[in-house]
Amino acid sequence: MSTRAIFALILVTAAGACRQASQQPQFPNAHREVAPIVNDSFSTEDARDRVGEAEQVISLAGIQAGMSVADIGAGEGYYTVRLAPVVGPKGRVLAEDIVPDVEDRLAQRVHRENLDNVAVKLGEPDDPMLPSKSFDRIFMVHMYHEVQSPYAFLWHMREALKPDGQVIVVDANRPTKRHGIEPRLLECEFAAVGLKLVNTVPISEGENYFAAFRIAAPRPAPDQIKACAS
């Protein structure tokens, strides 16, 4: 191939890459700090069981037999293994994480504990990669403050809800740099992609709270999303 032909091929390839990049949705950045992912477990399971967190959250979320539920940022599967018996054999739990090693360990736990109604999936930092219109509840427990691109993440995630489905958030009422998010900011960021707060309830001990959201408006175009002030 001649030098001129090679140069022409490079130009065509570069132009195609530019067009592809320009076609990618452009989401606003979070106007706040994002907490780093420190590990794949929020706390010891025994400690969380002692304060009754999962039992309270599952009750507040209205989980029933036969439901389809997603556990986003599932980590070592604390909520996954507790949701599985509640939804029962006719229900389904999809456990998602973005760290391959964590996903592998979670898959091993699901296999070891014979959780036949649980599937494990690897997602992406800005997209949990969930099937459309599939879930009665989507859980995001002690992880939302670690999402690097919250508006992109929520924009993709909301499409996985069934028409009457809800997103369930459990977090701490403190700044994101301290691994929490204030309820007013959480409500604003969800509202930016058309998700409305249903209710919020203090839970267990300390600063933790439960919040439920539902779809209340059409999904906006990415470049129409307005970032919330911290």
C-alpha positions as CSV (number, residue, x, y, z in Angstrom):
1,M,0.0,0.0,0.0
2,S,1.3,3.4,-0.9
3,T,2.1,6.1,1.6
4,R,-0.7,8.2,0.2
5,A,-3.2,5.4,0.6
6,I,-2.1,4.7,4.2
7,F,-2.5,8.4,5.1
8,A,-6.0,8.4,3.5
9,L,-6.9,5.4,5.6
10,I,-5.7,7.0,8.8
11,L,-7.8,10.1,8.0
12,V,-10.9,8.0,7.3
13,T,-10.4,6.0,10.5
14,A,-9.9,9.2,12.6
15,A,-13.0,10.8,11.1
16,G,-15.1,7.8,12.0
17,A,-13.8,7.8,15.5
18,C,-14.7,11.5,15.9
19,R,-18.2,10.9,14.6
20,Q,-18.7,8.0,17.0
21,A,-17.5,10.1,19.9
22,S,-19.7,12.9,18.9
23,Q,-22.7,10.5,18.9
24,Q,-22.2,9.4,22.4
25,P,-24.7,10.9,24.9
26,Q,-23.2,13.9,26.7
27,F,-24.2,13.9,30.4
28,P,-23.4,16.6,32.9
29,N,-20.8,16.0,35.6
30,A,-21.8,15.8,39.2
31,H,-21.4,19.1,40.9
32,R,-20.2,17.4,44.1
33,E,-17.5,15.1,45.3
34,V,-17.7,11.4,44.6
35,A,-16.6,9.0,47.2
36,P,-14.0,6.4,46.3
37,I,-14.8,2.7,46.3
38,V,-12.9,1.6,49.4
39,N,-13.8,-2.1,49.3
40,D,-16.6,-4.5,48.3
41,S,-18.3,-4.8,51.7
42,F,-20.0,-2.0,53.6
43,S,-19.7,-3.7,57.0
44,T,-19.6,-7.1,58.5
45,E,-22.8,-9.0,57.9
46,D,-23.2,-9.9,61.6
47,A,-23.0,-6.2,62.5
48,R,-25.7,-5.3,60.0
49,D,-27.9,-8.1,61.1
50,R,-27.7,-7.0,64.7
51,V,-29.3,-3.6,63.8
52,G,-31.9,-5.3,61.6
53,E,-31.1,-3.2,58.6
54,A,-31.9,-5.6,55.8
55,E,-35.1,-6.8,57.4
56,Q,-36.3,-3.3,57.9
57,V,-35.4,-2.2,54.3
58,I,-36.9,-5.2,52.7
59,S,-40.1,-4.6,54.6
60,L,-40.2,-0.9,53.7
61,A,-39.6,-1.8,50.1
62,G,-42.7,-4.0,50.0
63,I,-40.8,-7.0,48.7
64,Q,-43.1,-10.0,48.0
65,A,-42.9,-13.4,46.6
66,G,-42.7,-13.6,42.9
67,M,-41.1,-10.1,42.4
68,S,-38.1,-9.4,40.2
69,V,-35.4,-7.4,42.0
70,A,-32.0,-6.0,41.1
71,D,-29.2,-5.5,43.7
72,I,-26.9,-2.9,42.2
73,G,-23.4,-2.7,43.6
74,A,-24.1,-6.0,45.3
75,G,-20.5,-6.5,46.6
76,E,-20.3,-9.7,48.6
77,G,-24.1,-10.2,48.3
78,Y,-25.4,-9.1,51.7
79,Y,-28.7,-8.0,50.3
80,T,-28.7,-10.5,47.5
81,V,-28.8,-13.6,49.7
82,R,-31.5,-12.0,52.0
83,L,-33.7,-11.0,49.1
84,A,-33.6,-14.4,47.4
85,P,-35.7,-16.3,50.0
86,V,-38.2,-13.4,50.2
87,V,-39.0,-13.3,46.4
88,G,-39.0,-17.1,46.5
89,P,-38.6,-19.6,43.7
90,K,-41.0,-17.8,41.4
91,G,-39.1,-14.5,41.9
92,R,-35.8,-13.4,40.6
93,V,-32.8,-11.5,41.9
94,L,-30.2,-10.0,39.6
95,A,-27.0,-9.1,41.5
96,E,-24.7,-6.6,39.7
97,D,-21.3,-5.2,40.4
98,I,-18.7,-3.4,38.3
99,V,-15.5,-5.1,39.8
100,P,-14.8,-8.4,38.0
101,D,-13.2,-10.1,41.0
102,V,-16.1,-9.1,43.2
103,E,-18.6,-10.4,40.6
104,D,-16.6,-13.7,40.5
105,R,-16.7,-14.1,44.3
106,L,-20.4,-13.3,44.4
107,A,-21.1,-15.8,41.7
108,Q,-19.2,-18.4,43.7
109,R,-21.3,-17.6,46.8
110,V,-24.6,-17.8,44.9
111,H,-23.5,-21.2,43.6
112,R,-22.3,-22.4,47.0
113,E,-25.6,-21.4,48.7
114,N,-27.7,-22.9,45.9
115,L,-29.6,-19.7,45.2
116,D,-31.3,-20.9,42.0
117,N,-33.3,-17.7,41.6
118,V,-30.2,-15.4,41.6
119,A,-28.2,-14.4,38.5
120,V,-25.0,-12.4,38.7
121,K,-24.0,-9.7,36.2
122,L,-21.0,-7.4,35.5
123,G,-22.1,-3.8,34.9
124,E,-20.3,-0.7,33.9
125,P,-19.5,2.4,36.0
126,D,-22.0,4.6,34.2
127,D,-24.5,1.9,33.2
128,P,-25.6,-1.1,35.3
129,M,-26.5,-2.9,32.0
130,L,-30.0,-4.1,33.2
131,P,-32.6,-5.5,30.9
132,S,-35.4,-3.0,30.0
133,K,-38.7,-2.9,32.0
134,S,-37.8,-6.0,34.0
135,F,-37.8,-5.1,37.7
136,D,-40.3,-4.4,40.4
137,R,-37.5,-3.0,42.7
138,I,-33.9,-1.9,42.1
139,F,-31.8,-1.7,45.2
140,M,-28.8,0.7,45.6
141,V,-27.5,0.1,49.1
142,H,-24.7,2.2,50.5
143,M,-23.2,2.7,47.0
144,Y,-24.8,5.6,45.2
145,H,-22.3,8.1,46.6
146,E,-19.6,6.1,44.8
147,V,-21.1,6.4,41.3
148,Q,-18.7,8.4,39.2
149,S,-21.3,9.6,36.7
150,P,-24.6,9.7,38.6
151,Y,-26.7,11.3,35.8
152,A,-25.6,8.8,33.2
153,F,-26.0,5.9,35.6
154,L,-29.6,6.9,36.6
155,W,-30.5,7.7,33.0
156,H,-29.7,4.1,32.0
157,M,-30.9,2.5,35.2
158,R,-34.4,3.9,35.2
159,E,-35.2,2.1,32.0
160,A,-35.0,-1.2,33.8
161,L,-38.0,-0.5,36.0
162,K,-41.4,-1.9,35.3
163,P,-44.1,0.7,35.0
164,D,-45.0,0.5,38.7
165,G,-41.5,-0.3,39.8
166,Q,-39.4,1.6,42.4
167,V,-35.7,2.4,43.0
168,I,-34.7,1.8,46.6
169,V,-31.8,3.7,48.0
170,V,-30.2,3.2,51.4
171,D,-27.5,5.7,52.3
172,A,-26.2,7.9,55.1
173,N,-27.2,11.5,55.6
174,R,-23.7,13.1,55.4
175,P,-21.5,14.6,52.6
176,T,-20.5,12.3,49.8
177,K,-16.8,12.7,50.7
178,R,-17.7,10.9,53.9
179,H,-19.5,8.1,52.1
180,G,-23.0,9.4,52.2
181,I,-25.4,11.7,50.4
182,E,-27.8,14.3,51.9
183,P,-31.4,13.4,51.1
184,R,-32.1,16.8,49.5
185,L,-29.3,16.2,47.0
186,L,-30.3,12.6,46.3
187,E,-33.9,13.8,45.6
188,C,-32.6,16.5,43.2
189,E,-30.3,14.2,41.3
190,F,-33.1,11.6,40.8
191,A,-35.6,14.3,39.8
192,A,-33.1,15.5,37.1
193,V,-33.8,12.2,35.2
194,G,-37.5,12.1,35.9
195,L,-37.6,10.0,39.1
196,K,-39.8,11.3,41.9
197,L,-39.3,10.6,45.6
198,V,-42.1,8.4,47.0
199,N,-41.0,8.4,50.7
200,T,-37.9,8.6,52.9
201,V,-37.6,6.9,56.3
202,P,-34.7,7.0,58.9
203,I,-33.5,3.4,59.5
204,S,-31.5,1.3,61.9
205,E,-29.0,3.5,63.8
206,G,-27.1,6.7,63.2
207,E,-27.4,8.6,59.9
208,N,-28.8,5.9,57.7
209,Y,-32.0,6.4,55.7
210,F,-34.3,4.6,53.2
211,A,-35.6,6.4,50.1
212,A,-37.9,5.1,47.4
213,F,-38.3,6.6,43.9
214,R,-40.6,6.0,40.9
215,I,-40.7,7.2,37.4
216,A,-42.8,10.4,37.2
217,A,-41.7,12.1,34.0
218,P,-40.3,11.1,30.6
219,R,-36.6,10.4,30.4
220,P,-34.8,13.7,29.4
221,A,-32.2,13.9,26.6
222,P,-28.8,13.7,28.2
223,D,-27.9,17.3,27.2
224,Q,-31.1,18.6,28.8
225,I,-30.2,17.2,32.3
226,K,-29.4,20.0,34.7
227,A,-26.9,19.1,37.4
228,C,-27.8,19.8,41.0
229,A,-25.8,22.1,43.2
230,S,-24.1,20.4,46.1
